[in-house]
Amino acid sequence: MPPSCSGGESFVSEDVKSKESVKLPADCSISAIREVHELIRDAFGQHAALEIDGSCVDRADVTSIQLLISTAKTGREQGRAVALTAPSQVLCNVIRRAGLADGDHHFTSQIESR
């Protein structure tokens, strides 16, 4: 299971000074995923790094996980850091159910604070 879902550190990416933080909304299920995508897309376009706070998520499904993994993959391809911090228990459960208990490999290690 990802370190952040077991009480350890969050998934984060390596030493990046310029970052944008975005807090995921409570509903990240398929019915709200379009708005979540727009939120992440807009934030991702602002800075070199993106920190995604998952602490408020209380509805999630595999579409949310697909979006997060796609965001991390895009970041890697563009040489940009992506971090998932403080995932809620709901988000952790969906990660586990999706078979991604070792999901931290999608994100790199630590974003430097501004």
C-alpha positions in Angstrom: 0.0 0.0 0.0 1.2 3.5 -0.7 3.1 5.1 2.3 0.6 7.8 2.6 -2.2 5.3 2.9 -0.5 3.4 5.7 0.3 6.5 7.9 3.8 7.2 6.4 4.9 9.9 4.1 2.9 11.1 1.1 3.6 10.3 -2.5 5.6 13.3 -3.7 8.0 14.2 -6.4 11.6 15.4 -6.3 13.1 18.8 -5.3 11.1 21.4 -7.2 10.9 25.0 -6.1 8.0 26.3 -8.1 4.8 24.4 -7.4 1.1 24.8 -7.6 -1.1 23.2 -4.9 -4.6 22.0 -5.6 -7.1 20.5 -3.1 -9.3 17.8 -4.6 -13.0 18.3 -3.9 -15.1 15.9 -1.7 -16.6 14.2 -4.8 -14.1 12.8 -7.2 -16.4 10.1 -8.5 -17.2 9.6 -12.2 -20.2 12.0 -11.9 -17.8 14.8 -11.0 -14.6 13.8 -12.8 -14.9 16.4 -15.5 -14.7 19.2 -13.0 -11.9 17.5 -11.1 -10.0 17.1 -14.5 -10.5 20.8 -15.2 -9.2 21.7 -11.7 -6.1 19.6 -12.1 -5.5 20.8 -15.7 -5.7 24.4 -14.8 -3.4 24.0 -11.8 -1.0 21.9 -13.8 -0.7 24.7 -16.4 0.4 27.3 -13.8 3.7 25.9 -12.5 6.4 23.4 -13.1 5.3 21.2 -10.2 1.8 20.2 -8.9 0.9 19.1 -5.4 -2.5 17.4 -5.2 -4.1 17.3 -1.7 -6.5 14.4 -1.4 -7.5 14.9 2.2 -11.1 16.0 1.5 -12.1 13.2 -0.9 -15.1 11.3 0.4 -16.3 9.9 -2.9 -14.0 8.3 -5.4 -13.8 5.5 -7.8 -11.4 4.1 -10.4 -11.9 7.2 -12.7 -10.3 9.4 -10.0 -7.3 7.0 -9.8 -7.0 6.9 -13.6 -6.9 10.7 -13.6 -4.3 10.9 -10.9 -2.1 8.3 -12.6 -2.5 10.0 -16.0 -1.5 13.4 -14.4 1.6 11.8 -12.9 2.5 10.2 -16.2 2.1 13.5 -18.0 4.3 15.2 -15.4 7.0 12.5 -15.9 6.9 12.9 -19.7 7.2 16.7 -19.4 9.9 16.5 -16.7 7.5 18.1 -14.2 7.0 17.0 -10.6 3.6 15.7 -9.4 2.8 14.9 -5.7 -0.3 13.3 -4.1 -0.4 14.4 -0.5 -2.6 13.4 2.4 -5.0 11.0 0.5 -8.2 10.4 2.5 -9.1 7.0 3.7 -11.7 6.8 0.9 -9.0 7.5 -1.7 -6.6 5.0 -0.1 -9.3 2.3 -0.2 -10.0 3.0 -3.9 -6.2 2.8 -4.6 -6.1 -0.6 -2.9 -9.3 -1.9 -4.6 -7.8 -0.9 -8.0 -4.8 -3.1 -7.3 -2.4 -0.2 -6.9 -1.5 -0.7 -3.3 2.1 0.1 -4.3 0.8 3.2 -6.1 3.7 5.4 -4.9 5.8 4.4 -7.9 3.6 6.6 -10.0 4.8 9.7 -8.1 8.4 10.6 -7.4 9.9 11.5 -3.9 9.6 15.1 -2.4 8.6 18.6 -3.5 10.6 21.3 -1.8 8.5 23.8 0.1 8.4 27.4 -1.1 
